[in-house]
């Protein structure tokens, strides 16, 4: 007895649905596609079925996988350049936080949003949120206090 629950060819139907969204302009170039988990939920199929559908769209150069971001809709000629550029998601988050620190939205000693808060705010994985915060630590703007969080470095805060 097979454990197969998805009809043969379902991935082609999913790929066609996503293709129509791209061609119609509902998903514009540079737009990040929903995650595999979100697509699994929307279409009610297994992860492997979603991956086959996405692979089909990648082969047709309609989408492109971008590390740290996800799959992005390509424009004419297969370019995934859009309003968000080629920066990975963690870099965009780090840049946004850096801008807030520079503008004074976060003063020296202020706590930055937690990884969990960034996950909710930016709809990213915990690893992506952590990587953004680690980048700010590496730049010297932020200090991490174990068990307490990450804080904007003050003039009197020693570098770790």
N, C-alpha and C positions, 0 to 999 in steps of 0.2 A: 504494500500500500504506500503510495506516495504522499508526502506531506505538502505537496504543491497546492497552494490556494489561489495563486494568481493565474488568470487565463494567459495562454500563449499570445504574445504580441502586445500585451498591455503596455509595455514600455514604449512601443511605437505610438500608441494613442496618447500617452503622456507627453512624449516628445513633440507630437503634432500640436497638442494643446499649448505647450510652452512656446513652440515655434510661432503659432498664431498670435500669442501675446507680444512677442518680439516684433513680428512683421507689422502688426497693427499699431505699434507705438505705445502700447500699454506698458511695456518694459523698454525703456529707452537705453541707448548706448551709455555705458558707465554705471548702470543700475546693478546693484548686487542682487542676485537671485535669492529667494528664500532658502534657508538651510535645507539639507537633506531631510532632517527630522520634520521640518514644517511641510515639506512636499510629501513626505510619507503620510503625514496626518491628513493633508488635503485630499490625496488620491486614494488613501486607504490601502497601500501596498507595501511590500517589503523594501528594505533599503537597497537591495541588489537591483530591484526593478527601477527604482529612481536613478541609481547610478548608471544603468544601461541607457535610460532616456537622456540623461545629462551627457553621457559619452557620445551619443548620437548627435546632440546639438554642438558639442565641441568639435566633432569630426567635420561638421558643416560650417565651422568657424562662426557660429552664432553666439557662442559663449566662450569664455576663457577662464580657467582656474587661476586664481591669484593667491599665492601664499599669504596667510594672515588676514585675508579679506573674504575669500569664498569665490564663487563663480560669478563672473561679471558679464553683462550683455555687451557684445561687440558691435561696433558700428561698421560702416562700409569698409571693405578691405580687411576685416578681421581685427580691427583695432579695438581694444577694450578701454581706450582713453575716454573719460567722461568728465563730468564736473568734479569728481573726487580725485582725478589724476591717478597716478600709479603708486601712491603711498599705501602701504599695508594699513589695515585698520588700527593696529596698536600704535603706529606712528601718528595717525590722525588724532587718536585719543590723547597721546602724550603731547602733541602740539597744542591741542585745545586746552589742556591743563596748564601747559607752559604759558600760553597766552593769558589765562586767568591769573596766574601767579604774577606775571609781568604787569598786568593792568591793576593789580592790587586787590583782586577779588579774594585772594588768599594771602593773608599777611604772614610774616615770619612767625613760626610757631603754630599756625593753624593746621588742623588735621585736613588731609585730603580725603575725598570720598573713598570708601573701602572698595576692595575688589568686587564684592557683591553689589554695591551701589553702581559701580561702573558697568557691571554685567547687565543690570536692569536698564540703566540709562542709555547704553549704546547697543543693547541687544547683541552682545558678543559672548564668547566663551570666557570662562574664568582665566584660562591661560593667556588669552589676548589682553584682558584687563591687567593681569599681573605683569605681562611683558611691557605694557605702557608705563606702569609705575616703576619698574626696574630701570627703564630707560631714563626716567627723571632722576632716579637715585644716582645712576651712572654719570649724569650730567652735573651732579652736585647741587641741584635745586631742592632736593628732597632727602630727608633722612628717615630711615625705618627704625622704629623702636619695637622690638619683639614683644608681641602680645598687646600692643597699644595701637599700632597703625603706622601710617606714613604722614610726616609733617613737613611743612615748608621750612627749609633750613634758614636759621637766623644767622646774623653776623657773628654771634658768639657760640654757635653750634659747631663742635668739632667735626671734621670729616672722618668717616669711618674707614 
